[in-house]
Amino acid sequence: MAESPAPDPRAGLPAMDRLLALPAVAALEAAWGRTTVRTEARQVLADARAGLASGSPVPGVDALIQTLTHRLEALPGRGPRALFNLTGTVIHTNLGRAPLPAAAIAAMATAAGTTDLEFDLPSGRRGERDHHVERLLCELTGAEAATVVNNNAAAVLLLLNTFAEGREVPVSRGELVEIGGSFRLPDIMRRAGARLVEIGTTNRTHASDYTESIGPETGMLLKVHPSNYVITGFQQEVTIGELAGIAHAHGLPLGWDLGSGSLVDLSRFGLEREPTPGEALTAGADLVTFSGDKLLGGPQAGIIVGSRSAVEALRRNPLKRALRVDKVTLAALAAVLRLYGRDETLRQELPVLRLLTRTQTEIRALAYRLRTPLAEALGPPWEVEVVDLASQIGSGALPVASLASAGLAIEPLLERGRNAALEQLHRRLRRLPTPVVGRIQQERLLLDLRCLEDEPGFLAQLPEIAAA
Ligand SMILES: *Cc1c(COP(=O)(O)O)cnc(C)c1O
């Protein structure tokens, strides 16, 4: 008697139509969009078929849906996600810089609808979008006028293009900086149409270097905060006061790119002193530019404060229109600036300051609370230890200042393959619903807990680490 052929295992797989008709898949379609779900579902079925051909068992419908869900969750481009920044760098450019205060988040939600962005409610006429923040910025810095653009790079671009297009700008060689991958001062100057005249040397620039470089072609003088590096030792720079004297004697405007630009004297909070925009203006700068999302603790923005006539000149430049900020940014910035109006609550309400001033004792106590739950969730071969660490401010602010911190060091008790195991664990942590980003150093995964405020949220994810 002829043997009956073995049943085709592929018959056990649901057809695409049946899979798509399942309520669970319909729910995925509602969340992810039809095209995306169909593309991924087709791939899940193709993978399952390939698996069968190589002898894997027929996956059940629940397993297929789970695979589909995982594929969808791993897709890139779903928009920025919330995560735990345990890198030890507080204002981390790759991780969205300053976390915003609750007041700013609420203001952003309100502004997201229809607003009086460029509308003057009392008169019913067209308004000016800068007015939402100008008064506050002037109050906090003593400036006559203020304007806001997309970021500080845009602020510097606008400044140079307005006052020095087709003209020369002498800049000290000690200030020709690169900040992060894409902001290099000489490149920005070229794009602004300004001609860079390099003066002085890397470590020393004198007043005479400026005066000797000024000629009929000079458009403005510019000072740049070196931000992410410091020059120590045999060093000299020209103070802003001296520069103001030179600029104004020649009828030139003086700009200062402050970079991080804190609105308050940080030494009050035990941090290193940085010149504030207000001090820069008092010392004689006509225009000062700084970022909204570095030490200021607000949204991404480039803030420019200075004399009324200089700010008016910036507003008349058509580039201002191309670099302007949206209503949501303005709402967040206004809310953050209002926090600066109340000194006694600022440190508590502004996340950047709260995180930068957190004490090592407090962070260490948090590390001791998390050590055992984390060790238990990880299981062997992992060992978890409480360690003292040094956090950084980040974003080029006070580059050599480090903040005494604490955290957890995770180490694999393995003879070999320690680095691969660490990389794999780090990847697992980055795949959590709220990803955890730490840093690997000397064969340990370090979680600096300075920026961990949502302790219950962190603990709630531990079972997922165990399951992974
Ligand atoms: C950070 C920085 C910039 C760039 O600012 P963004 O807001 O990131 O565009 C420019 N100049 C200096 C000195 C900086 O520190």
PDBQT file of the ligand as one rigid body, heavy atoms in Angstrom, charges set to zero:
ROOT
HETATM    1  C1  LIG A 501      26.599  74.954  21.710  1.00  0.00    +0.000 C 
HETATM    2  C2  LIG A 501      27.235  76.107  21.054  1.00  0.00    +0.000 A 
HETATM    3  C3  LIG A 501      26.797  76.546  19.799  1.00  0.00    +0.000 A 
HETATM    4  C4  LIG A 501      25.697  75.849  19.063  1.00  0.00    +0.000 C 
HETATM    5  O1  LIG A 501      24.495  76.034  19.741  1.00  0.00    +0.000 OA
HETATM    6  P1  LIG A 501      23.199  75.176  19.308  1.00  0.00    +0.000 P 
HETATM    7  O2  LIG A 501      22.122  75.731  20.185  1.00  0.00    +0.000 OA
HETATM    8  O3  LIG A 501      23.527  73.764  19.558  1.00  0.00    +0.000 OA
HETATM    9  O4  LIG A 501      22.966  75.472  17.874  1.00  0.00    +0.000 OA
HETATM   10  C5  LIG A 501      27.423  77.632  19.253  1.00  0.00    +0.000 A 
HETATM   11  N1  LIG A 501      28.420  78.270  19.885  1.00  0.00    +0.000 NA
HETATM   12  C6  LIG A 501      28.869  77.874  21.095  1.00  0.00    +0.000 A 
HETATM   13  C7  LIG A 501      29.995  78.619  21.721  1.00  0.00    +0.000 C 
HETATM   14  C8  LIG A 501      28.284  76.781  21.727  1.00  0.00    +0.000 A 
HETATM   15  O5  LIG A 501      28.720  76.376  22.928  1.00  0.00    +0.000 OA
ENDROOT
TORSDOF 0
